[in-house]
């Protein structure tokens, strides 16, 4: 309701109403308070404002509180009447903003909503999207870390897209209106749910995981789970649809090849009696048909003790009997009786109006007519099954629309969103990141990530003023007036792009703030941020021809198809080329906690005692390999770390030494500083490629050590059996599939020389040391260290 004052301004904005305070506070201020300058003076007795003055101050001639005179009561009544009248007048003239206009779409209104969306998308300059999922990570170690290589990051995103469901999909087309000089947005909020609509589809395809934190997050923002589950729109991916059509074709071919039927043995007396009764009924019906072909034969029969009914109808201009209420076993018996005793009657299952199969007994004149009938039924059933598959495609029609129109798709930090779109609506995600980007680019050729855009342009960095680049922060920073739901007339508003919202037949330019983390509203915010960013970049909006695409604008083109693999890393993947860059474009505000990461210098250690901290692990290794040998230690979880060495040779040296100490397991080995890391006998170690291998597994255990066991890793140390990148690797003799514990004697190590890469390799080939010599040297070093203390 608008806050009104007689002869004063109308205040429509809800935030202004909050600043002014409730209406009753303004009307009951003491007379000593100065009214706002815009209010009429209280000295005008002829003005209607005199009744406000009656409530706001007490005239000198008014009676005291001890006197209840009728004048004050009359004054109160007149004031209430005046307030009610002015408020009602305001409501009729200038309605206040309502909740944000958003079109919620479920399966009950999906068809008409899809048709209107087609028109909006075709006319749009760009389409903003946003997704809400049931989870993000299936295990803590599957979070994205700074030491994850780009291919490992992709595997983690792949795991998330494969395990979790999308429950809400926001689609918001934006069209530039040249008459009003503003964008017109059409926000749609689709509830989707992976419901199995077809009985012959694989049920395993409809299972998904839920992450408690994500579900709690959705509940916090009033997500309607009942609406999603009961009315959510189902879908099929293109891969699922093609597989179902292929299965349908194979079933049809198989039916033609195998027309022989095996009789059901009549073991029980009930089956014998039922078969005889059905045979008599069919014979009676056929005899009546043959007795008088010119008369209409009405045959209807039902059982007193069941819902079984047999009734005469005409199917494709042929007399037929409908069979209702019979069990599957009874229908097989009826089919058997028909096949064995009646050559001119055919048992068929035809599509009914309710998409169910209706069993029928159809009379045919001859074998030719019988073959024709069977072909007609097969064709009709096939068309019915194809229609069911087409209907089950569901929400994927929206994705097909976005793909076919090739509009610019705008998202915010949207690499995971793109992976979900691919997995849910196109097919299985490829194993390699390069294959994924190549295939995704064919379906969605123009994608822009506003997160990349805001952190790549110096102009936009200036406008952001070092603010956070989360969606809500960017929206408030770049589009403050749209976020508030009204347009101001001050100078700052001249730099803001105007956006109006059009839903159904209502076009609004003011509203209350929408619900954050609702996919439709988040898509709207994303589109507004992009439109404002384009304005700051100097991109001119104008009506575009059907062949002109916003993504090909010279200023914008360099940002298209560049997506952050993860925000805590500067890796950007180019969906057009498949290339990954980590330094050319990135966040100014994202500072690595660690030194430069060299993946060939990293070893993965897991299963050590959880009491050990990263600092202690670094100290243990540095005592053996030198105080500057370890540059960084990254904790993955409480029993797993990554250790980055200064030199790549140290990776193989560490693995060989660890395996040797564990194999000997004697008193001398215990004196080695590394033994603290090996305590408990469960410590495992390998190079970085093993980490990638474990991440590629669909299994997800809470702790990485449990994950390694679950994927079948039984060894404790994986020695390098190929060249370490950048150096001559240590070659393993014999079968590479042997147990690494039993094959440790086939490795040699030269720890006496720390030389260049080539000289170290030459020394390794000239000379080898026994494990006893290595341990004697380590023991002497340990004794000397004890003496110094």
C-alpha positions in Angstrom: 0.0 0.0 0.0 1.4 3.4 -0.9 2.3 5.8 1.9 0.3 9.0 1.3 0.1 12.5 2.8 -2.5 15.0 1.7 -1.1 17.1 -1.1 2.2 15.4 -0.6 4.2 12.9 -2.8 3.4 9.3 -3.2 6.1 6.8 -2.1 5.9 3.6 -4.1 9.2 1.9 -3.3 9.1 -0.6 -0.4 12.6 0.2 0.7 11.7 3.9 1.0 8.7 2.9 3.0 11.0 1.0 5.3 13.2 4.1 5.7 10.3 6.4 6.4 8.8 3.9 8.9 5.3 2.8 9.5 2.5 5.2 8.7 1.3 5.4 12.3 4.6 6.8 13.5 4.3 9.8 11.1 0.8 10.5 12.1 1.5 10.6 15.8 4.6 12.8 16.0 4.5 15.6 18.7 3.8 19.1 17.5 7.3 20.2 18.3 8.7 18.0 15.5 9.3 19.7 12.2 7.4 18.1 9.3 9.1 17.5 6.1 9.4 20.5 3.8 7.3 18.8 1.1 4.4 18.6 3.5 1.8 21.4 3.5 2.0 23.8 6.4 -0.3 23.1 9.3 -1.3 26.7 9.6 -3.7 26.4 6.6 -6.9 25.6 8.4 -8.8 25.3 5.2 -6.4 22.5 4.0 -7.3 18.9 4.5 -4.1 18.6 6.4 -5.7 20.2 9.4 -7.1 16.8 10.3 -3.5 15.4 10.3 -2.6 18.2 12.7 -5.4 17.1 15.0 -3.6 13.8 15.5 0.0 15.2 15.4 -0.3 17.9 18.0 -2.6 19.1 20.7 -4.1 22.7 20.2 -4.0 25.1 23.1 -7.7 25.1 23.4 -8.1 21.3 23.4 -9.2 19.6 26.6 -6.7 17.7 28.7 -6.3 13.9 28.8 -8.6 13.8 31.9 -11.5 15.0 29.8 -13.0 12.6 27.2 -14.8 15.2 25.0 -16.7 14.1 21.9 -14.5 16.5 19.8 -11.5 14.3 20.1 -13.5 11.2 19.2 -14.9 12.9 16.2 -11.4 14.0 15.2 -10.2 10.5 15.4 -13.1 9.2 13.2 -12.5 11.9 10.6 -8.8 11.2 10.5 -9.4 7.5 10.0 -11.9 8.1 7.2 -9.5 10.5 5.5 -6.6 8.1 5.7 -8.7 5.2 4.3 -10.0 7.4 1.4 -6.6 8.7 0.4 -5.0 5.2 0.6 -7.7 3.6 -1.5 -7.4 6.4 -4.1 -3.6 5.8 -4.3 -4.1 2.0 -4.7 -6.5 2.6 -7.6 -4.2 5.2 -9.3 -0.7 3.8 -8.8 -0.5 0.2 -7.7 2.6 -0.6 -5.7 5.2 -3.2 -6.9 4.2 -6.8 -6.3 6.5 -9.8 -6.0 8.9 -10.3 -8.9 7.0 -11.5 -12.0 8.3 -14.9 -12.7 6.6 -17.7 -14.8 6.8 -21.0 -12.9 6.5 -23.9 -15.3 5.5 -27.5 -14.3 4.2 -30.4 -16.4 0.7 -29.1 -16.1 1.5 -25.9 -18.1 4.6 -27.0 -19.9 3.1 -27.3 -23.4 1.7 -23.7 -23.7 4.8 -22.3 -21.9 7.1 -24.0 -24.4 5.2 -22.5 -27.3 5.5 -19.0 -25.9 9.1 -19.6 -25.0 9.9 -20.5 -28.6 8.8 -17.0 -29.8 10.7 -15.3 -27.0 13.9 -17.2 -27.7 13.7 -16.6 -31.5 13.4 -12.8 -30.9 16.0 -12.7 -28.1 19.4 -11.1 -28.4 20.7 -13.5 -25.7 19.3 -16.1 -23.2 20.5 -16.3 -19.6 20.3 -19.6 -17.8 20.8 -20.9 -14.3 20.5 -24.3 -12.6 19.7 -25.6 -9.1 21.1 -29.1 -8.3 20.7 -31.6 -5.5 24.5 -31.5 -4.8 27.9 -30.4 -5.9 30.5 -32.8 -4.6 30.1 -36.5 -3.8 33.0 -36.5 -1.4 35.1 -33.9 0.4 38.3 -34.7 -1.6 36.3 -34.2 -4.8 36.2 -30.5 -4.0 38.1 -28.3 -6.4 41.6 -27.5 -5.0 44.3 -25.2 -6.2 46.7 -28.1 -6.9 44.2 -29.8 -9.2 45.4 -30.0 -12.8 42.8 -29.0 -15.4 42.1 -32.6 -16.5 41.5 -33.6 -12.9 39.2 -30.6 -12.4 37.2 -31.8 -15.4 36.9 -35.3 -13.9 35.6 -33.8 -10.7 33.0 -31.7 -12.6 32.1 -34.9 -14.6 31.5 -36.8 -11.4 29.2 -34.1 -10.0 27.2 -33.9 -13.2 26.8 -37.7 -13.3 25.7 -38.1 -9.7 23.5 -35.2 -8.9 20.1 -34.1 -10.4 19.0 -30.8 -11.7 15.7 -29.9 -10.0 15.2 -26.3 -11.3 16.2 -24.7 -14.6 16.0 -21.0 -15.2 15.7 -19.7 -18.7 15.4 -15.9 -19.3 15.4 -14.5 -22.9 16.4 -10.9 -23.2 15.2 -8.8 -26.2 16.2 -5.2 -26.9 13.2 -2.9 -27.3 14.3 0.0 -29.6 11.1 2.0 -28.9 11.4 2.0 -25.1 15.3 1.8 -25.2 15.3 -1.0 -22.7 15.7 -4.8 -22.5 12.6 -6.9 -22.1 13.2 -10.0 -20.1 11.0 -13.1 -20.0 12.0 -15.1 -16.9 10.9 -18.8 -16.8 11.4 -21.0 -13.8 11.1 -24.7 -14.8 10.7 -27.4 -12.2 12.2 -30.6 -13.6 12.5 -34.1 -12.1 14.1 -37.2 -13.6 10.9 -39.3 -13.5 10.8 -42.6 -15.3 7.9 -42.2 -17.8 8.5 -45.3 -19.9 8.3 -48.8 -18.4 10.9 -50.2 -20.9 13.5 -47.6 -20.1 16.5 -48.4 -17.8 15.5 -47.5 -14.2 19.2 -47.0 -13.2 19.2 -43.9 -15.4 16.8 -42.2 -13.0 18.8 -42.6 -9.8 20.6 -39.6 -8.3 22.5 -38.5 -5.2 21.6 -35.7 -2.7 24.1 -33.7 -0.7 22.7 -32.7 2.6 24.3 -29.3 2.5 22.8 -28.5 -0.9 19.3 -29.8 0.0 19.4 -27.7 3.2 20.6 -24.7 1.2 17.6 -25.1 -1.1 15.2 -25.5 1.8 16.7 -22.3 3.4 15.5 -20.4 0.3 12.0 -21.9 0.3 12.5 -24.4 -2.5 9.3 -26.2 -3.1 10.3 -29.9 -3.1 6.7 -31.1 -3.3 6.2 -29.1 -6.5 9.4 -30.5 -8.0 8.7 -34.2 -7.2 5.0 -34.1 -8.0 4.8 -31.7 -10.9 8.4 -31.5 -12.1 8.9 -32.0 -15.9 10.6 -35.2 -16.8 13.1 -35.5 -19.7 15.1 -37.9 -21.9 18.5 -37.2 -23.2 19.2 -37.5 -27.0 21.2 -40.6 -26.2 18.4 -42.1 -24.2 15.9 -41.3 -27.0 18.1 -42.9 -29.7 18.7 -46.0 -27.5 14.9 -46.4 -26.9 14.2 -46.0 -30.6 16.9 -48.6 -31.5 15.4 -51.0 -28.9 12.0 -50.5 -30.4 13.3 -51.3 -33.9 15.1 -54.4 -32.6 12.0 -55.6 -30.8 10.0 -55.2 -34.0 12.5 -57.2 -36.0 12.7 -59.8 -33.3 8.9 -60.2 -33.4 9.0 -61.0 -37.1 11.8 -63.5 -36.7 10.3 -65.4 -33.8 6.6 -65.9 -34.4 6.5 -69.3 -32.8 4.8 -69.5 -29.4 5.1 -72.1 -26.8 1.9 -73.4 -25.2 1.3 -72.8 -21.5 1.0 -76.3 -19.8 -2.4 -76.7 -18.3 -1.4 -78.1 -15.0 -4.0 -76.8 -12.6 -7.7 -77.6 -12.9 -8.5 -73.8 -12.8 -6.5 -73.3 -16.0 -8.3 -76.2 -17.7 -11.7 -74.9 -16.8 -10.8 -71.3 -17.7 -9.5 -72.4 -21.1 -12.6 -74.4 -21.9 -14.9 -71.6 -20.8 -13.1 -69.1 -23.0 -13.2 -71.5 -26.0 -17.0 -71.9 -25.6 -17.6 -68.2 -25.4 -15.5 -67.5 -28.5 -17.2 -70.2 -30.4 -20.6 -68.9 -29.5 -19.6 -65.4 -30.5 -18.2 -66.5 -33.9 -21.2 -68.7 -34.6 -23.5 -65.8 -34.1 -21.4 -63.7 -36.4 -21.4 -66.3 -39.2 -25.2 -67.0 -38.7 -26.3 -63.5 -39.6 -23.7 -61.2 -41.1 -26.2 -58.6 -42.0 -27.4 -58.1 -38.4 -25.5 -56.3 -35.7 -24.3 -58.8 -33.1 -24.2 -57.6 -29.6 -22.2 -59.8 -27.3 -21.5 -58.7 -23.7 -20.6 -60.9 -20.8 -19.2 -60.4 -17.4 -18.3 -62.5 -14.4 -20.2 -62.2 -11.2 -17.2 -62.8 -8.9 -14.6 -60.5 -10.7 -14.2 -57.5 -12.9 -13.7 -59.6 -16.0 -15.7 -58.2 -19.0 -16.0 -59.3 -22.6 -17.8 -56.9 -25.0 -18.3 -56.6 -28.8 -16.8 -53.6 -30.6 -15.6 -52.9 -34.1 -11.8 -52.5 -34.6 -10.7 -51.2 -38.0 -14.0 -52.2 -39.5 -13.8 -55.7 -38.1 -15.9 -57.2 -35.3 -13.9 -57.7 -32.2 -14.1 -58.6 -28.5 -12.5 -56.4 -25.8 -10.9 -58.3 -22.9 -11.0 -56.3 -19.6 -10.0 -57.3 -16.1 -8.0 -60.4 -16.9 -4.6 -61.2 -15.4 -1.5 -61.6 -17.6 -1.6 -65.4 -17.1 -5.2 -65.5 -18.2 -4.5 -63.5 -21.3 -1.7 -65.9 -22.2 -4.3 -68.7 -21.9 -6.8 -66.8 -24.1 -4.0 -66.2 -26.7 -3.2 -70.0 -26.6 -6.9 -71.0 -27.1 -7.2 -68.6 -30.0 -4.1 -69.8 -31.7 -5.0 -73.5 -31.3 -8.7 -73.6 -32.0 -9.7 -70.5 -34.1 -8.0 -69.8 -37.4 -10.2 -66.8 -38.3 -9.8 -65.1 -34.9 -6.7 -63.1 -34.0 -5.5 -62.1 -30.6 -3.9 -58.6 -30.7 -2.9 -55.8 -28.3 -3.9 -52.4 -29.7 -3.1 -48.9 -28.4 -6.0 -47.4 -26.5 -6.8 -43.7 -25.9 -5.2 -43.7 -22.5 -1.9 -44.9 -24.0 -2.4 -48.4 -22.6 -2.5 -51.6 -24.6 -6.0 -53.1 -25.0 -6.2 -56.9 -25.6 -8.6 -57.7 -28.4 -10.0 -60.8 -30.2 -10.6 -59.7 -33.8 -12.5 -61.7 -36.5 -10.9 -61.9 -39.9 -12.3 -63.2 -43.2 -9.2 -64.9 -44.6 -5.5 -65.3 -44.1 -4.8 -62.2 -46.3 -7.1 -60.2 -44.1 -5.3 -61.6 -41.0 -1.9 -60.6 -42.3 -3.2 -57.1 -43.2 -4.6 -56.8 -39.7 -1.4 -57.8 -38.0 0.6 -55.3 -40.0 -1.9 -52.5 -39.2 -1.6 -53.3 -35.5 2.2 -53.4 -35.6 2.4 -50.1 -37.4 -0.1 -48.5 -35.0 1.7 -49.9 -31.9 5.0 -48.6 -33.2 3.6 -45.2 -33.8 2.1 -45.3 -30.3 5.5 -46.2 -28.8 7.3 -43.5 -30.7 4.7 -41.0 -29.5 5.3 -42.1 -25.9 9.1 -41.6 -26.4 8.5 -38.2 -28.0 6.3 -37.2 -25.1 8.9 -38.4 -22.6 11.5 -36.1 -24.1 9.9 -33.4 -22.0 12.1 -30.6 -20.9 14.8 -31.5 -23.4 12.6 -29.7 -26.0 13.8 -26.4 -24.3 17.4 -27.4 -24.7 16.8 -28.4 -28.3 15.3 -25.0 -28.8 18.4 -23.2 -27.4 20.7 -25.5 -29.4 18.8 -25.1 -32.7 18.4 -21.3 -32.5 22.2 -20.9 -31.6 21.5 -17.9 -29.4 24.2 -16.5 -27.1 23.8 -18.4 -23.8 24.8 -16.4 -20.7 25.7 -18.0 -17.4 27.6 -17.1 -14.3 30.5 -19.4 -13.3 28.7 -21.9 -15.5 31.2 -24.7 -16.4 29.3 -27.1 -14.1 26.0 -25.9 -15.5 27.2 -26.7 -19.0 28.4 -30.2 -17.9 24.9 -30.8 -16.3 23.2 -29.7 -19.5 25.3 -32.1 -21.6 24.9 -35.0 -19.2 21.2 -34.6 -18.7 20.1 -33.7 -22.2 22.7 -34.9 -24.7 24.4 -38.0 -23.4 27.3 -39.5 -21.4 30.1 -37.1 -20.6 33.4 -38.0 -22.4 36.4 -39.1 -20.3 38.7 -36.3 -21.5 38.1 -32.6 -21.2 39.2 -32.0 -24.8 36.5 -34.3 -26.1 33.9 -32.7 -23.9 34.5 -29.1 -25.0 34.6 -30.2 -28.7 31.2 -32.0 -28.4 29.6 -29.3 -26.2 30.6 -26.6 -28.6 28.7 -28.4 -31.4 25.4 -28.3 -29.4 25.9 -24.9 -27.7 28.2 -22.9 -30.0 28.1 -19.5 -28.1 28.4 -19.4 -24.4 29.6 -16.5 -22.2 30.6 -16.7 -18.5 29.9 -13.4 -16.7 32.4 -14.4 -14.1 35.2 -14.5 -16.7 33.9 -11.3 -18.2 33.9 -9.3 -14.9 37.5 -10.5 -14.1 39.0 -10.1 -17.6 38.0 -6.5 -18.6 39.8 -3.6 -17.0 36.7 -1.5 -17.7 34.5 -3.9 -15.7 37.1 -4.2 -13.0 36.9 -0.5 -12.5 33.1 -0.6 -12.2 33.3 -3.5 -9.8 35.6 -1.5 -7.5 37.3 -4.7 -6.2 33.9 -6.1 -5.1 33.2 -9.8 -5.0 32.2 -11.2 -8.3 29.5 -13.6 -7.0 26.2 -13.3 -8.8 24.3 -11.5 -6.1 27.2 -9.1 -5.4 27.7 -8.3 -9.1 24.0 -7.7 -9.5 23.8 -5.3 -6.7 27.0 -3.5 -7.8 26.3 -3.2 -11.5 22.4 -3.0 -11.4 21.5 -1.4 -8.1 18.2 0.1 -9.4 17.1 -3.2 -11.0 17.9 -5.0 -7.8 15.8 -2.5 -5.9 12.9 -2.9 -8.3 12.5 0.7 -9.4 14.2 3.3 -11.7 15.5 6.5 -10.1 15.8 9.8 -11.9 19.2 10.8 -10.4 22.4 11.1 -12.4 23.7 7.6 -11.5 20.7 6.0 -13.2 21.8 7.3 -16.6 24.6 4.7 -16.7 22.2 1.9 -15.9 20.6 -0.2 -18.6 16.8 -0.3 -18.2 15.2 -3.7 -18.0 11.5 -4.5 -18.0 10.0 -7.9 -17.2 7.3 -9.4 -19.4 5.4 -12.4 -18.2 2.2 -13.6 -20.0 0.3 -10.4 -20.6 1.9 -8.3 -17.9 4.8 -6.0 -18.5 6.4 -4.5 -15.4 9.1 -2.0 -14.7 9.0 -2.1 -10.9 8.8 -5.0 -8.4 9.9 -6.3 -5.1 13.2 -8.1 -5.0 12.9 -11.7 -6.2 14.0 -14.8 -4.4 17.7 -15.5 -4.7 18.8 -19.0 -5.6 15.6 -19.6 -7.5 16.8 -20.6 -10.9 14.4 -18.3 -12.9 15.4 -15.2 -10.8 19.1 -16.1 -10.8 18.9 -16.3 -14.6 17.3 -12.9 -14.7 20.1 -11.5 -12.5 22.7 -13.1 -14.8 21.2 -11.5 -17.8 21.0 -8.1 -16.2 24.7 -8.3 -15.1 25.6 -9.2 -18.7 23.5 -6.4 -20.2 25.1 -3.8 -17.9 28.6 -5.2 -18.6 28.0 -4.8 -22.3 26.9 -1.2 -21.8 30.1 -0.4 -19.9 32.1 -2.1 -22.7 30.5 0.2 -25.2 28.4 -2.4 -27.0 25.5 -0.7 -28.8 22.2 -2.4 -28.6 20.0 -2.3 -31.7 17.6 -4.6 -33.5 19.5 -7.4 -35.1 18.7 -9.3 -38.2 18.3 -13.1 -38.1 21.8 -13.6 -39.4 23.4 -11.2 -37.0 24.5 -12.7 -33.7 25.5 -10.7 -30.6 28.3 -13.2 -29.9 30.1 -12.1 -33.0 30.4 -8.5 -31.8 34.1 -7.4 -32.1 34.2 -6.2 -28.4 32.5 -9.3 -27.0 33.9 -12.0 -29.3 37.1 -12.4 -27.3 35.2 -13.4 -24.2 32.8 -15.9 -25.8 33.3 -19.7 -25.0 35.9 -19.0 -22.3 34.8 -20.6 -19.0 36.4 -21.0 -15.6 37.1 -24.6 -14.9 37.0 -23.6 -11.2 37.0 -20.2 -9.5 39.8 -21.0 -7.0 42.2 -21.5 -10.0 43.0 -19.4 -12.9 42.5 -22.1 -15.5 40.1 -21.0 -18.3 39.1 -23.5 -20.9 38.2 -22.4 -24.4 35.1 -24.3 -25.7 36.0 -23.4 -29.3 39.5 -24.7 -29.3 39.8 -27.0 -26.3 42.9 -25.0 -25.1 43.4 -24.3 -21.4 45.1 -21.1 -20.3 46.0 -20.2 -16.7 47.8 -16.9 -16.9 46.5 -14.9 -19.8 43.1 -14.3 -18.2 42.2 -14.7 -14.5 41.1 -13.1 -11.3 43.1 -10.3 -9.9 41.8 -11.1 -6.4 42.4 -14.9 -6.5 45.8 -15.3 -4.9 47.4 -18.8 -4.6 48.4 -19.8 -1.1 51.1 -22.0 -2.5 54.1 -21.7 -4.7 54.0 -22.4 -8.4 52.6 -25.9 -8.9 54.7 -28.3 -11.0 52.7 -31.5 -11.4 55.8 -33.6 -12.4 57.4 -32.7 -9.0 54.4 -33.9 -7.0 53.8 -37.2 -5.1 50.6 -38.3 -3.5 50.8 -39.8 0.0 47.8 -41.3 1.8 46.9 -43.6 4.7 49.5 -42.1 7.2 48.5 -41.6 10.9 45.9 -38.8 11.1 47.8 -37.1 13.9 50.5 -36.0 11.5 50.1 -32.4 10.2 51.4 -31.0 6.9 54.2 -29.2 8.6 55.4 -32.4 10.3 55.3 -34.3 7.1 57.4 -31.6 5.4 60.0 -31.8 8.3 60.2 -35.7 8.0 60.9 -35.5 4.3 63.3 -32.5 4.5 65.5 -34.3 7.1 66.2 -37.0 4.4 66.2 -35.0 1.2 67.5 -31.7 2.4 66.0 -28.6 4.0 65.0 -27.0 0.7 64.0 -30.2 -1.1 60.2 -29.7 -0.4 58.5 -26.6 -1.6 54.9 -27.2 -0.6 52.7 -29.7 1.1 48.9 -29.6 0.3 46.4 -31.4 2.5 43.7 -33.2 0.7 42.1 -34.7 3.9 43.3 -35.7 7.3 45.2 -38.8 6.0 46.2 -37.6 2.5 48.7 -34.9 1.3 50.4 -33.8 -1.9 54.1 -33.1 -1.5 55.8 -31.0 -4.2 59.6 -31.4 -4.4 62.0 -28.8 -5.7 63.5 -31.3 -8.2 61.5 -33.8 -10.3 64.2 -36.5 -9.5 63.1 -36.5 -5.9 59.8 -38.1 -6.8 61.3 -41.4 -7.9 63.9 -41.2 -5.1 61.3 -40.9 -2.5 59.2 -43.7 -3.9 62.2 -46.1 -4.0 63.4 -45.2 -0.5 59.9 -45.6 0.9 59.5 -49.1 -0.7 62.9 -50.1 0.5 62.3 -49.1 4.1 59.0 -50.9 4.2 60.4 -54.0 2.7 63.3 -54.3 5.2 61.2 -53.3 8.2 64.1 -53.7 10.7 65.6 -51.8 13.5 67.8 -49.7 11.2 64.9 -48.6 9.1 63.0 -47.3 12.1 65.8 -44.8 12.7 65.1 -43.1 9.4 63.1 -39.9 9.8 60.6 -41.1 7.2 59.6 -43.9 9.5 57.3 -41.5 11.3 55.4 -41.1 8.1 55.2 -44.8 7.5 54.1 -45.7 11.1 51.1 -48.0 11.1 52.0 -49.8 7.9 49.1 -48.3 5.8 51.0 -45.4 4.2 50.8 -45.5 0.3 52.5 -43.2 -2.2 52.4 -42.6 -5.9 52.8 -39.9 -8.5 50.2 -37.4 -9.7 48.9 -39.6 -12.5 47.6 -42.1 -9.9 45.5 -39.2 -8.4 43.9 -38.6 -11.8 43.2 -42.3 -12.1 41.5 -42.5 -8.8 39.5 -39.3 -9.6 38.2 -40.9 -12.8 36.5 -43.7 -10.8 32.7 -43.4 -10.4 33.1 -44.6 -6.8 33.0 -41.9 -4.1 34.1 -42.7 -0.5 34.4 -40.0 2.1 38.1 -40.4 2.7 40.6 -40.6 -0.1 42.4 -43.6 1.5 39.1 -45.6 1.5 38.6 -44.4 -2.1 41.9 -45.8 -3.2 41.0 -49.2 -1.7 37.6 -49.1 -3.3 39.0 -48.7 -6.8 41.2 -51.7 -6.3 44.6 -50.3 -5.3 46.4 -53.0 -3.3 50.0 -51.8 -3.5 51.6 -49.4 -1.1 54.1 -47.8 -3.4 53.7 -47.2 -7.1 57.3 -46.8 -8.5 57.7 -45.0 -11.8 57.9 -47.5 -14.7 58.1 -44.9 -17.4 60.0 -41.7 -17.9 59.3 -38.9 -15.5 58.6 -35.8 -17.6 61.8 -33.8 -18.1 64.3 -36.5 -17.0 65.4 -40.1 -17.5 63.1 -42.3 -15.5 64.0 -45.3 -13.4 63.1 -48.3 -15.4 61.6 -51.4 -13.8 62.8 -54.8 -14.9 60.4 -57.6 -15.6 56.6 -57.7 -15.7 55.1 -54.3 -14.8 52.0 -56.0 -13.4 53.9 -57.8 -10.6 53.4 -56.6 -7.0 55.5 -53.6 -6.3 56.6 -54.9 -3.0 58.1 -58.0 -4.4 59.7 -56.2 -7.3 61.5 -53.5 -5.3 64.9 -55.3 -5.6 64.8 -54.5 -9.4 65.3 -50.8 -8.6 68.5 -48.9 -7.9 69.1 -45.6 -6.4 72.1 -43.3 -6.3 71.8 -40.8 -3.4 75.5 -39.8 -3.2 75.4 -37.3 -6.1 73.0 -34.4 -6.5 73.9 -33.3 -10.0 72.4 -32.1 -13.2 69.7 -34.3 -14.8 72.1 -35.9 -17.3 75.0 -36.6 -14.9 72.6 -38.1 -12.4 71.3 -40.5 -15.0 74.8 -41.5 -16.0 75.9 -42.2 -12.4 72.8 -44.3 -12.0 73.8 -46.4 -14.9 77.4 -46.8 -13.8 76.9 -47.6 -10.2 74.2 -49.2 -8.0 74.0 -49.5 -4.2 72.5 -52.3 -2.2 69.7 -51.6 0.2 72.1 -52.4 3.1 74.5 -49.7 2.0 71.7 -47.2 1.8 70.5 -48.0 5.3 74.0 -48.0 6.7 74.5 -44.5 5.4 71.2 -43.4 6.8 72.0 -45.0 10.1 75.4 -43.3 10.3 73.6 -40.0 9.5 71.1 -40.5 12.3 73.8 -41.5 14.9 75.8 -38.4 13.9 72.7 -36.2 14.3 72.0 -37.7 17.8 75.6 -37.0 18.9 75.3 -33.3 17.9 72.4 -32.9 20.2 
